[in-house]
């Protein structure tokens, strides 16, 4: 099972406060442990929402909303993509994680859909398209 593990933003992360060398090293060690265990597929930090935008959809209309966004607790400051045997395994890994922020923080874990989750709605033609696109993306990354 694949999971997106999201580090929730804080006032510091939204203000652009960067980690110290010690904090980078501590998180680097944790990431190394994840990689060696075959869990981590990707992971990145995100710039503050002041450097981002949202696009709101209403029918065929699109409206661009420039950051910053007011609800810090609803924002993501970074993420990992993990491959774990279960949600419980992902939780156990998060419990080993150093606090990603200098203040109290949260990490949210969400399972990523797989083709099987969509049942008959994902026709053989659509499955083939998904697989072709996935391979194309992977070939660019490799």
C-alpha atoms as an extended CHARMM CRD file, in Angstrom:
* protein
*
       142  EXT
         1         1  UNK       CA              0.0000000000        0.0000000000        0.0000000000  PROA      1               0.0000000000
         2         2  UNK       CA              1.1760000000        3.4720000000       -0.7950000000  PROA      2               0.0000000000
         3         3  UNK       CA              0.6360000000        6.3960000000        1.5410000000  PROA      3               0.0000000000
         4         4  UNK       CA              1.0630000000       10.1400000000        1.3310000000  PROA      4               0.0000000000
         5         5  UNK       CA              2.4580000000       11.2890000000        4.6540000000  PROA      5               0.0000000000
         6         6  UNK       CA              1.9220000000       15.0370000000        5.0550000000  PROA      6               0.0000000000
         7         7  UNK       CA              3.7270000000       17.3250000000        7.4560000000  PROA      7               0.0000000000
         8         8  UNK       CA              1.2380000000       19.9830000000        8.4920000000  PROA      8               0.0000000000
         9         9  UNK       CA              2.3100000000       23.6220000000        8.3270000000  PROA      9               0.0000000000
        10        10  UNK       CA              2.9130000000       25.8170000000       11.3620000000  PROA      10              0.0000000000
        11        11  UNK       CA              3.2570000000       29.5670000000       11.7930000000  PROA      11              0.0000000000
        12        12  UNK       CA              7.0510000000       29.1400000000       11.5160000000  PROA      12              0.0000000000
        13        13  UNK       CA              6.9150000000       27.1140000000        8.2970000000  PROA      13              0.0000000000
        14        14  UNK       CA              4.4700000000       29.6090000000        6.7830000000  PROA      14              0.0000000000
        15        15  UNK       CA              6.8410000000       32.4280000000        7.7940000000  PROA      15              0.0000000000
        16        16  UNK       CA              9.6400000000       30.6840000000        5.8770000000  PROA      16              0.0000000000
        17        17  UNK       CA             11.6820000000       29.7320000000        8.9560000000  PROA      17              0.0000000000
        18        18  UNK       CA             14.2460000000       27.2040000000        7.7460000000  PROA      18              0.0000000000
        19        19  UNK       CA             15.4290000000       24.1610000000        9.7330000000  PROA      19              0.0000000000
        20        20  UNK       CA             18.7470000000       24.3530000000       11.5350000000  PROA      20              0.0000000000
        21        21  UNK       CA             21.7090000000       22.2160000000       10.4860000000  PROA      21              0.0000000000
        22        22  UNK       CA             20.9600000000       19.9110000000       13.4270000000  PROA      22              0.0000000000
        23        23  UNK       CA             17.3010000000       19.5730000000       12.4050000000  PROA      23              0.0000000000
        24        24  UNK       CA             18.3140000000       18.8320000000        8.7900000000  PROA      24              0.0000000000
        25        25  UNK       CA             20.7360000000       16.1540000000       10.0060000000  PROA      25              0.0000000000
        26        26  UNK       CA             18.1600000000       14.5400000000       12.2870000000  PROA      26              0.0000000000
        27        27  UNK       CA             15.5480000000       14.3810000000        9.5170000000  PROA      27              0.0000000000
        28        28  UNK       CA             18.2000000000       13.1810000000        7.0630000000  PROA      28              0.0000000000
        29        29  UNK       CA             18.9750000000       10.2440000000        9.3490000000  PROA      29              0.0000000000
        30        30  UNK       CA             15.2810000000        9.3740000000        9.5610000000  PROA      30              0.0000000000
        31        31  UNK       CA             14.9250000000        9.5950000000        5.7590000000  PROA      31              0.0000000000
        32        32  UNK       CA             17.9690000000        7.3530000000        5.3640000000  PROA      32              0.0000000000
        33        33  UNK       CA             16.3460000000        4.7750000000        7.6480000000  PROA      33              0.0000000000
        34        34  UNK       CA             13.1570000000        4.9390000000        5.5410000000  PROA      34              0.0000000000
        35        35  UNK       CA             15.1110000000        4.4540000000        2.2960000000  PROA      35              0.0000000000
        36        36  UNK       CA             17.1290000000        1.5240000000        3.6650000000  PROA      36              0.0000000000
        37        37  UNK       CA             13.8940000000       -0.1310000000        4.8170000000  PROA      37              0.0000000000
        38        38  UNK       CA             12.4210000000        0.2420000000        1.3180000000  PROA      38              0.0000000000
        39        39  UNK       CA              9.6090000000        2.4670000000        2.6100000000  PROA      39              0.0000000000
        40        40  UNK       CA             10.3590000000        5.9110000000        1.1600000000  PROA      40              0.0000000000
        41        41  UNK       CA              9.5780000000        6.5520000000       -2.5140000000  PROA      41              0.0000000000
        42        42  UNK       CA              9.7140000000       10.3650000000       -2.4040000000  PROA      42              0.0000000000
        43        43  UNK       CA              9.8080000000       13.2380000000        0.0420000000  PROA      43              0.0000000000
        44        44  UNK       CA             10.0370000000       17.0000000000       -0.2050000000  PROA      44              0.0000000000
        45        45  UNK       CA              9.4810000000       20.1700000000        1.7610000000  PROA      45              0.0000000000
        46        46  UNK       CA              7.1980000000       22.8810000000        0.3830000000  PROA      46              0.0000000000
        47        47  UNK       CA              7.6380000000       26.6420000000        0.2250000000  PROA      47              0.0000000000
        48        48  UNK       CA              5.1760000000       28.7100000000        2.2980000000  PROA      48              0.0000000000
        49        49  UNK       CA              1.6990000000       29.2620000000        0.8620000000  PROA      49              0.0000000000
        50        50  UNK       CA              2.6100000000       32.9360000000        0.2830000000  PROA      50              0.0000000000
        51        51  UNK       CA              4.5600000000       31.6490000000       -2.7320000000  PROA      51              0.0000000000
        52        52  UNK       CA              1.6720000000       29.4970000000       -3.9840000000  PROA      52              0.0000000000
        53        53  UNK       CA             -1.7840000000       29.7410000000       -5.4830000000  PROA      53              0.0000000000
        54        54  UNK       CA             -5.0620000000       27.8640000000       -5.5050000000  PROA      54              0.0000000000
        55        55  UNK       CA             -7.4310000000       27.4520000000       -8.4100000000  PROA      55              0.0000000000
        56        56  UNK       CA            -11.1120000000       27.3180000000       -7.4750000000  PROA      56              0.0000000000
        57        57  UNK       CA            -13.4560000000       25.4170000000       -9.8170000000  PROA      57              0.0000000000
        58        58  UNK       CA            -17.1200000000       26.2530000000      -10.3460000000  PROA      58              0.0000000000
        59        59  UNK       CA            -18.5200000000       24.4610000000      -13.3580000000  PROA      59              0.0000000000
        60        60  UNK       CA            -16.4220000000       25.6670000000      -16.3000000000  PROA      60              0.0000000000
        61        61  UNK       CA            -15.1940000000       28.7570000000      -14.4170000000  PROA      61              0.0000000000
        62        62  UNK       CA            -11.7400000000       28.9450000000      -12.8270000000  PROA      62              0.0000000000
        63        63  UNK       CA            -10.6640000000       31.5040000000      -10.2230000000  PROA      63              0.0000000000
        64        64  UNK       CA             -7.0560000000       31.9140000000       -9.0990000000  PROA      64              0.0000000000
        65        65  UNK       CA             -6.4870000000       32.6680000000       -5.4130000000  PROA      65              0.0000000000
        66        66  UNK       CA             -2.9870000000       33.8420000000       -4.5430000000  PROA      66              0.0000000000
        67        67  UNK       CA             -1.3900000000       32.8090000000       -1.2380000000  PROA      67              0.0000000000
        68        68  UNK       CA             -0.8630000000       33.1770000000        1.6040000000  PROA      68              0.0000000000
        69        69  UNK       CA             -3.7990000000       31.1570000000        2.8480000000  PROA      69              0.0000000000
        70        70  UNK       CA             -5.2520000000       31.9350000000        6.2910000000  PROA      70              0.0000000000
        71        71  UNK       CA             -5.7490000000       28.4980000000        7.8820000000  PROA      71              0.0000000000
        72        72  UNK       CA             -2.2210000000       27.3400000000        8.7290000000  PROA      72              0.0000000000
        73        73  UNK       CA             -3.4370000000       24.0930000000       10.3270000000  PROA      73              0.0000000000
        74        74  UNK       CA             -5.0050000000       23.0640000000        7.0100000000  PROA      74              0.0000000000
        75        75  UNK       CA             -1.8140000000       23.5780000000        4.9810000000  PROA      75              0.0000000000
        76        76  UNK       CA              0.9290000000       21.1050000000        4.1100000000  PROA      76              0.0000000000
        77        77  UNK       CA              4.5880000000       22.0490000000        4.6620000000  PROA      77              0.0000000000
        78        78  UNK       CA              6.1100000000       18.8580000000        3.2600000000  PROA      78              0.0000000000
        79        79  UNK       CA              5.3560000000       15.2870000000        2.3120000000  PROA      79              0.0000000000
        80        80  UNK       CA              6.6390000000       11.7760000000        1.7800000000  PROA      80              0.0000000000
        81        81  UNK       CA              5.3450000000        8.9620000000       -0.4070000000  PROA      81              0.0000000000
        82        82  UNK       CA              5.7790000000        5.7020000000        1.4720000000  PROA      82              0.0000000000
        83        83  UNK       CA              5.1460000000        2.0830000000        0.5690000000  PROA      83              0.0000000000
        84        84  UNK       CA              4.0380000000        0.1810000000        3.6610000000  PROA      84              0.0000000000
        85        85  UNK       CA              2.1990000000       -3.0520000000        4.3240000000  PROA      85              0.0000000000
        86        86  UNK       CA             -0.5640000000       -1.3030000000        6.2600000000  PROA      86              0.0000000000
        87        87  UNK       CA             -1.7320000000        1.9500000000        7.7830000000  PROA      87              0.0000000000
        88        88  UNK       CA             -0.4690000000        0.6630000000       11.1290000000  PROA      88              0.0000000000
        89        89  UNK       CA              3.0470000000        0.2490000000        9.6930000000  PROA      89              0.0000000000
        90        90  UNK       CA              2.9500000000        3.8260000000        8.3830000000  PROA      90              0.0000000000
        91        91  UNK       CA              1.8200000000        5.0280000000       11.8190000000  PROA      91              0.0000000000
        92        92  UNK       CA              4.7180000000        3.1910000000       13.4540000000  PROA      92              0.0000000000
        93        93  UNK       CA              7.1850000000        4.9160000000       11.0970000000  PROA      93              0.0000000000
        94        94  UNK       CA              5.6640000000        8.3400000000       11.8410000000  PROA      94              0.0000000000
        95        95  UNK       CA              6.0120000000        7.6680000000       15.5680000000  PROA      95              0.0000000000
        96        96  UNK       CA              9.7870000000        7.2570000000       14.9730000000  PROA      96              0.0000000000
        97        97  UNK       CA             10.0040000000       10.5690000000       13.0680000000  PROA      97              0.0000000000
        98        98  UNK       CA             11.7230000000       13.5150000000       14.7070000000  PROA      98              0.0000000000
        99        99  UNK       CA              9.3380000000       16.4220000000       15.2600000000  PROA      99              0.0000000000
       100       100  UNK       CA              9.4480000000       18.1450000000       11.8520000000  PROA      100             0.0000000000
       101       101  UNK       CA              8.7780000000       21.5520000000       13.4260000000  PROA      101             0.0000000000
       102       102  UNK       CA             10.1920000000       23.5180000000       16.3430000000  PROA      102             0.0000000000
       103       103  UNK       CA              6.7490000000       23.7530000000       17.9140000000  PROA      103             0.0000000000
       104       104  UNK       CA              3.9430000000       21.2290000000       18.3450000000  PROA      104             0.0000000000
       105       105  UNK       CA              3.0880000000       19.7460000000       14.9720000000  PROA      105             0.0000000000
       106       106  UNK       CA              1.0630000000       17.0870000000       13.1940000000  PROA      106             0.0000000000
       107       107  UNK       CA              1.6730000000       14.5800000000       10.4360000000  PROA      107             0.0000000000
       108       108  UNK       CA             -1.2890000000       13.2560000000        8.4680000000  PROA      108             0.0000000000
       109       109  UNK       CA             -1.2400000000        9.8380000000        6.7740000000  PROA      109             0.0000000000
       110       110  UNK       CA             -3.5140000000        9.1050000000        3.8020000000  PROA      110             0.0000000000
       111       111  UNK       CA             -3.5830000000        5.9810000000        1.6560000000  PROA      111             0.0000000000
       112       112  UNK       CA             -3.1140000000        6.5680000000       -2.0660000000  PROA      112             0.0000000000
       113       113  UNK       CA             -5.7120000000        4.9800000000       -4.3290000000  PROA      113             0.0000000000
       114       114  UNK       CA             -4.6290000000        2.0170000000       -6.4280000000  PROA      114             0.0000000000
       115       115  UNK       CA             -6.2730000000        0.9390000000       -9.6860000000  PROA      115             0.0000000000
       116       116  UNK       CA             -8.1200000000       -1.8660000000       -7.8780000000  PROA      116             0.0000000000
       117       117  UNK       CA             -9.8930000000        0.6500000000       -5.6350000000  PROA      117             0.0000000000
       118       118  UNK       CA            -11.8930000000        2.0220000000       -8.5910000000  PROA      118             0.0000000000
       119       119  UNK       CA            -13.5540000000       -1.2410000000       -9.6300000000  PROA      119             0.0000000000
       120       120  UNK       CA            -15.4410000000       -1.3020000000      -12.9300000000  PROA      120             0.0000000000
       121       121  UNK       CA            -15.2600000000        2.4920000000      -13.3600000000  PROA      121             0.0000000000
       122       122  UNK       CA            -11.6380000000        2.0650000000      -14.4010000000  PROA      122             0.0000000000
       123       123  UNK       CA            -12.1120000000        0.2230000000      -17.6960000000  PROA      123             0.0000000000
       124       124  UNK       CA             -9.3190000000       -1.8260000000      -19.2690000000  PROA      124             0.0000000000
       125       125  UNK       CA             -8.6520000000        1.0730000000      -21.6630000000  PROA      125             0.0000000000
       126       126  UNK       CA             -8.3710000000        3.5420000000      -18.7930000000  PROA      126             0.0000000000
       127       127  UNK       CA             -6.1460000000        1.1370000000      -16.8450000000  PROA      127             0.0000000000
       128       128  UNK       CA             -3.8730000000        0.8390000000      -19.8830000000  PROA      128             0.0000000000
       129       129  UNK       CA             -3.7050000000        4.6270000000      -20.1560000000  PROA      129             0.0000000000
       130       130  UNK       CA             -2.8740000000        4.9510000000      -16.4450000000  PROA      130             0.0000000000
       131       131  UNK       CA             -0.1000000000        2.3700000000      -16.7230000000  PROA      131             0.0000000000
       132       132  UNK       CA              1.3380000000        4.0160000000      -19.8540000000  PROA      132             0.0000000000
       133       133  UNK       CA              1.3760000000        7.4340000000      -18.1630000000  PROA      133             0.0000000000
       134       134  UNK       CA              2.9420000000        6.0010000000      -14.9830000000  PROA      134             0.0000000000
       135       135  UNK       CA              5.7310000000        4.3850000000      -17.0260000000  PROA      135             0.0000000000
       136       136  UNK       CA              6.3320000000        7.6240000000      -18.9240000000  PROA      136             0.0000000000
       137       137  UNK       CA              6.6410000000        9.5900000000      -15.6870000000  PROA      137             0.0000000000
       138       138  UNK       CA              8.9940000000        6.9830000000      -14.2010000000  PROA      138             0.0000000000
       139       139  UNK       CA             11.2040000000        7.0020000000      -17.3130000000  PROA      139             0.0000000000
       140       140  UNK       CA             11.6300000000       10.7750000000      -16.9800000000  PROA      140             0.0000000000
       141       141  UNK       CA             12.5490000000       10.4710000000      -13.3080000000  PROA      141             0.0000000000
       142       142  UNK       CA             15.0760000000        7.6950000000      -13.8890000000  PROA      142             0.0000000000
